[in-house]
Amino acid sequence: MDELNKEYMFRYNKQQYHKSVTLLYNARITRLAIENYPDLELEKTPFALCMPDEYKVGDNAVQSYRNYYNGDKRHLHRCIFKGVYVYITNSCS
């Protein structure tokens, strides 16, 4: 999470943490509290794949979203500071 926040601050020239950092810190504390109660049975929520079926790869959320961002979300690609991520194809010349 720390690296993701550093990328956000670098890419958007921000001087403060993204709000999600605080929320995730609080979630970690909650998770640690829950782990102290091993008898508590919690079910994990499956990842939602909110995209057209053509991009979905079974229940693989990571590959499905990579496909989606390489397809319908290409207009969001901005590679002005650093190189392109390896899973983004034909982008940002």
N, C-alpha and C positions, 0 to 999 in steps of 0.2 A: 504494500500500500504506500509505503514511503516513496518508492521510486515513481509510482504513478502520480503522486502529488508533486514531486520534483519536476516531472515532465509537464504537468499542468502549469506550474509556476513559470517554467522556462518558456513554454510555447506561447502563453498568453501574457507574458511579462507581468505577472502578479507578484505582489510582495507579501501576501498572506495565504494561509492554507485554504484549500477548497473546503466548503462546509461538510462535505462527505467525510473528511478526516475525523472531525469531532464525532459524527454519527457512528462511524466504524469503531472508534475508540470505545464509545459507550457500549456498542454491541459486543466487543471483546470482553468487557467487564461482565456483561450480562451472561455471556457464554460461560465464562469461568465460574460464575455463581451457579449456573445450571449444572455444570459438571460435578459440583459438590453433592448433587442429588442423583446418584446412579439409578435409583429406582424409577425416576421420572422418564417415561417413554415419550420421545418426541420423534415425529416423522419429518423427514426433509421434504420440502416442497420441490417438485421437479422444475427444471428450467423451462421457462416459457419460450417457445420459438415463434416470435411475432413477426412473421415475414411470409412472402409467397412460398408455396410448396416447392417451387423449382430450386430454391436455395437450401432446403432442408436436407440434412444427411442423417437419417434415422433420428436418434435422440442425442446426437452429438452437437451440443450447443455451440461450442467453440468453432468447429468447422462450418457449421451452418451460418453463424454470424460473419465469419470471414468471407464466405461466398456472397452473402447479402451485401456486405460493404464493398466488395469488388464489383458487384453488379449495380443494383438500384441506388446505392448510396455513394457512388463515385464523386458526386458533386461536393461531398463533405471532405474529401481528401485535400489536405493542405500540407505541403512539404517545403516550407520556406525556411525552417531552421536546421533541421537535421535530415538524415537520409530517410528513405522509405522503408517501412517495415517489410520484412521478407514475405509476408503473406499478401501484400498489396501488389497487384500486377498492373503493368502498363499505366503507371500513374506518375504524375508530377515530374515533368521533364525539366 
